[in-house]
Amino acid sequence: MKIPKSILLDPEANKAYGAFAVVVSIFAFAYSTNFGQITILAYYAVWLPLLFVDYRRFTWKLSYAWLPILFAAYVCLSVFWSQAAGTSARASVQYASHIVCAYVAARTISVRTLVLGSLIGIFFVLLYSLKVNAYALDIIDGTFNFVGAFASKNQVGFFSSLGIFLSVVFLMFYRRNWLSFFWTAPIILMSAYMLAIAHSATSVASLPAVLGIVILLTMSRVLSRRYRRVLFVVGGGALVGGVVAALNLGLLDVVLGIFGKDSTLTGRTYLWQQGWEAAQLHPLLGYGYAAYWVQGFADPERLWAEFYITTRTGFHFHNTYIETLVEIGFVGVTMLALIILRAFYGHISKVVFGAWNADSVVLAGAVGLMLIRSFFEVEILGPYFMASFIVYYGLFKLSPMPVARRRRVAVPVQDEKPAAGHMPAPV
């Protein structure tokens, strides 16, 4: 029995397989530390074999992906100057293969399928955490927060905020009938409840911002391209001016106070300072990918002790750019920043300067969510994170897709004899 390639590769025909692959991926991203390597192997199994089904589909105009390819190669090359070469070698291969999986997903599934599969996956991820029902005391700020099966309130907040965001955009752009309101309602309610009990300020604050981006881009649909550009320039200027005014007038402290935080962001500013000082020792190339937080080295051991991290694993500088600067230097942080900005601005410009497209609105909001979180979390730099998967998926979606051409079949035409001395009419 032959399986048609379209069931696996055609975005219009592979909705079932694509949604299943996304569900498997999200569960692996969320709980690979809980269930072990079997989840990562399942993640690879749903994406990498597609490369061998039709390799031409993935090599077609591969040059458009030069920036992430260059970054993946640079990450792998960091093993040659890494202070922990074995750790860097393993982690860099994982990260490069993670980028490949995102590339395969971008070339095979539509944005609607990604959103649908993500909603199903997030539902099961949050349901499992709700079943575990674990809470933990944050020693730094003294709060008691829901951590579920993640052992991290920030990850609970991330998946909860992402569930709300994707539910809203699905109802706005992709619903087919009124039944969508019924099956998305449990996801929205459970996400909102878990977001509230997790007390993740980053997740709560970033959600209204990205929903505002989506609403503005949606409203621009009624405007001509000329007025969209004016709205973009005015809105961008107002945003920059508002941020500067908020910092100068002390509004930032007021907003932080609403979430029970102070100006130190529960120790994050101290971590940022420590990261900046560590980066000064190897500013150009860094310590090596994933080679800083290694047991036995003096500086990470000191920071683990100061922040009561008894496991001595799973810690970072709570800022993507400082973490990247420490690990792979100025060269690496420049490339990663270009990747994030290219993915975000690329979809914004598609809506503002090109033909209005719902997929670009959704991806602009999703990448925007990861962009905001990148200033307080480290999720784009590592493999097996939903944030990095979405950013690279959005970036690869900017490149042109191969168009399937219909094969021309020659149809034999029978000769007609002239009737009553007249020639037949031309067809």
N, C-alpha and C positions, 0 to 999 in steps of 0.2 A: 504494500500500500504506500503510495506516494503522498506526502503532505505538501500542499501548495506553499510556496515561499511567502505568498502574501499573508498567510495566517501568522507568520512570524515577523515579517519585515515591513509590510505595507501599513502605514499609520491609519488608513481608512478601514482595514480589514483585520487588524491584530488587536482590537480593543480588549478582548478577553485575556490574551496572553500578556499584553502590555500591562494591564491592571494587575494581573497576578505577579508579574516580575517586580512591579513597584511595591506591592504589599510585602513580598519577600525581602526586598531591599530595605524598606523602612524598619521592619522587625529586626533585621541584622544590624542596622545603624543604632537602634535603640538598645538592644539587649545582647550584643555579641559578647560583652564581658560576663553576662549571666549564663548564657548557654554554650559558650565556647566557640571553637573553630567551625563547628558544623553550620552555624548561621552564616559565617563569612564564605564558606564553600558554596552554600546555597545561593548567596548573592552573586558570586562569580558564575555559577552554573546557569543562571537565568539570562546573563548578558554576553559573556565572552564567547560561547559557542555560536552566537549569531554571526560572528566574524567569518566563520567558515561556510555559512549558508550562501552568502553572496558577497565575496570580498570586494567586488567592484563598487558596490554601494558605499563602502566605507573608505575606499581610496579615491573616490571621485572628488576632485578639488580639495584634497587634503591640505593644500598649502594655506587655506583660509584659517587653519587651526595652528598656525606657526607659533603663536605666543604661548599657549598652554603646553605645546610640545617642547618648546625651548625651556620653559620653566620646569617641566618634568625631568628633562635631561640635566638641567643644572642641579636639581635636588639630588638626582642620582650621583652626579659627579662630586657632590660634597663629601662623599665617603673618603676621598683622597686627602682632605685636610681636616677630617673630623677627629675630635678627641675621643670618640667612641665609635670606631669604624664599623664594628659589627652591628651595633644598634642602628646606625645610619643606613647601612646597606639594606637591612631588613625593612625598615620603615620607608625608605625611599622607593623600594620596589612595590610596597603596598600602596603608597600614594600614587605612583605612576599608573598602576593597574586600576586604581579607583577612578582616575581621570579617563582611562580607556573605557570603563564601564559607562561613565556619564556620556562619553562621545557616542557609544553604541546606542544608548537610550535616546539621545537627541536625533539620531539618524533613523530611528525605527518607530518611536511612539509620538503621538500628538500631545499637545499641551493639555487637552481635555482628558486624555487617558492618564497623563501624569497626575492631574488634580484628582480624578476619580480614584485611582489606585492609592494615592496618598491619603485620601479621606478614609478609605477602608483600612489601610495600614495603621493610621493614627488611632482609629477607633479601637482596634485590638491592642495596640501598645498601651493606650491609656486605661483600657479595661483591665489589662493584666496588672498595671501599677495600682489601680484601685483595689484589686483583689489582694495584692501584697499589703497595702495599707500601712506603709512604714512612715514614721516621722523621725526627724533628727533635730538635735539642738545645734544651732549655729553659734559656736563659741565666740566668734568675733563680734556679732551684733546682739547676741543673747536672745534670738528669736527661735521659736519652735515651729519647724516647717515640714510640710508634706514632701517626701522625697520618693515615695513609691518604690518601684523596683530599680530605680536609677541610682539611688544613694546620692542624688543631687537635685536640689530644688530648681536649679537653673535649667536642667534638662527637662524636668516636668513642665516648667514654664514655657520652654521652647516649643515642645510638641503641642501643648495646649494652645498657645498663641497661633501656631501654624494651623492647627485644626480649625480655629475660628476664622482665620483669614481665608483658608481654602474653601470653607463652607460658604462664606459670603460671596467669593468670586464665582463659585460654581453656580449658586443661585442667580447671580447677576448675568452670567454669560453663557453657561453651558447646560442649564436645566432644559429638559425636553417636555416635561409636563408638571402638573401640580403635585405629583407624588414625590418630587424631589424635596419639597418642604418637609414632608413627613420623615423621610429616612435621614435627612441631614440634621433634623432637630435634636436627636439624641447626641450626635457628635458635638453640636454647638453647646448644649447644656452641660455635658460632661467636661468639655474643654474649659468652659467658663468656671465651673465649680473647682476644677483642679488648679486652674490658674489663680483663683482666689486663695486657696489654702496653701499653695506653694510659696506665696509671698516673694515672687521673683520680680523685682522692680524693673529689670531690663526688659523682660517679656511684656509686662503691663504697659510700660512707657512706649515701646516700639510699635505695638499693635495699632493704636490710633494714628500714628504717623504714617504707616504704610497704607492703612485704609483711606487716609486723606489723599495720598498720592493716587490711589486707584480711582477715587471719586472724581478728583480733578481731571485725570486723564479721560475718564468716561464722559464727563461733561464737555470736554473739548471736542467730542464727536460732532456736535451740532455746529461747530465753528469751521470756517474755511481754514486752509493751511496758513494763510496770511495772519489771521487773528490767533491761531494756535501759537505761532512764533512769538507774537506780542505777549500772550499769556505766559509763555514759558520764560521770557526775559523778565517780565514784571514779577512773576511768582518766584523765580530764582533769586532775584534781587531782594524781594521782601523776606524770603527765608533767611538769607545771609544777614540781612539787617536785623531781623528778629533775634537770631542767635547771638549776634554781637551785643544787642541791647539787653538781652536776658543775662549775659555774663557780666556786663558792666553794672546793671541795676540790682544784682543780687537775686534775681528771680530763680537762678539755678538752685540756690539753697532752699528756697521755698518749695520748689518742685521736689527736691530730695527729701525735704521734711515730710511731705505727704506720704512718701513711701517708707518713712522711718529711717532714712539714711542721713548721714552728715556729709560734709564737703570732702572727707577722705574716702567716700564710697566704700565703707567697711574695709579699709586697708588696701584698696586697689591702688590709690595714689602712691603709697609706699612701695608696693610691688612694682609699679611703673618706674619709680626712681631706681629701684634695685636693678631692674632690667636694663635701663638706660646705662647705668654704670657698668654692668657686665658687658654690654655691647661695645663699650669703648675699648675693650681689650682686643677685640677682633672685629673692627668696624666694617671691613669690606666684604669678607666672606663668611664671617660668623664662626661658631663653634662646630658646625656640622648639623645636618638635619636630624632632629630629635636627639641631639647629643649633649644637651645641657642638663636636662632633668634625669641624671643617671645616678643611681645609688653609689655612694662612696666618694663622690666629689664634694668638696668642702662647701661651696656656696649653696647648691641645692639642699644639702643636708641642713644647713643653717636655716634656710627659709622654711623647710618642712617643719623644723622644730618650732620656729616662731609662730607659724600658723596652725600648729597642733595637727599636722597631717601625719598621723601615726603609721599609715600604710606606706608612706614615702613613695607614692605613685600618684598619677592622675592629677597633677597640679601644673599650673602655668601662670603666666604674668597677667592674665585677664585682659589682654589687649593683643589683637591679632598682629598688629604692626610691630609692636615692641618684641613680641615673641619671635616673629619672623626675623627681625633685625638681629636678635641674639643668636638664633640658630643658623641662618644662612646670609646674614650680613645685609649691607646696603643694596647690593646687587639683587638679592632675593626679594627684599621687601619692595623694591621698585617694580619688579616684574609682577608680584602678587597684587600690588595696588593697581597696576594697569589692567590686570585680568578682571578684578572686581569692578573697576570703573567702566571698563569696556562693556562688560555684561549689563551693567545698570544703564549707562548712558545710551548704549546701542538700542535698547528697546524703547527708552524715552524718545530718542530721536526718530525712531520708526513711527511713533504715534504723532509726534509734533510736526515733523518735517515731511513725512510720507503719508501713505494711505492708512487711515485709522484701522487698527487691528486689535481684536480682543485678546489674542494670544500674547501680543507684546505688552498690553496693559497688565495682564496677570503676571507675566515674567518680570516686568519692571517692579511691580509690588513685591514679588517674592524675593528677588535679588536685593531690593531696597531693604527688606526686613533683615537679610543677612548682613548688608552693609552697616546698618545701625548697630546690630549685635556685635559686629567685628571690633568695635571700640571698647567693648567690655568683656567679650568672650573670645576663645580661640577655637573656632569650629571650621574655618575654611582652610586652615593650614594642615589639618590632619586627615588621614584616610578614614573611611567608614563613618562619615558624618553626613547627615542630611543637608546641612548648610553648604558644604563644599560640593555635594552632588548637584544641588539646585543651581549654584553659581556657574559651574562648568556646563551644566545642561543649558542654561540660559545663554551662555557665551557661544556654545556650539550651534544653538538655534539661529544665531545671526547669520551663519554661513548658508549659502544656497543649497537646497536639497535636490538630489537627483530625481528627475521626472521620468516616470515609466512611459516608454513610447509604445504605441500600439503597432503591432506587426501588420504590414499590409499583405493582404491575401489576394492573389490574382484570381479573378472570377472569369471563367471562359464565356465568351459571347458567341452565340450561334449566328451563322450567316443567315440573313433574311433575303428572300428573293423579292425582286420588285413586283408589286401587284398592279396589274393593268398598265404596265409600262411606266409606272411612277416610281421614283426613288423613295426609300423609306425616310421618314422624318428623323432628323438628328436627335440623339438622346442627350 
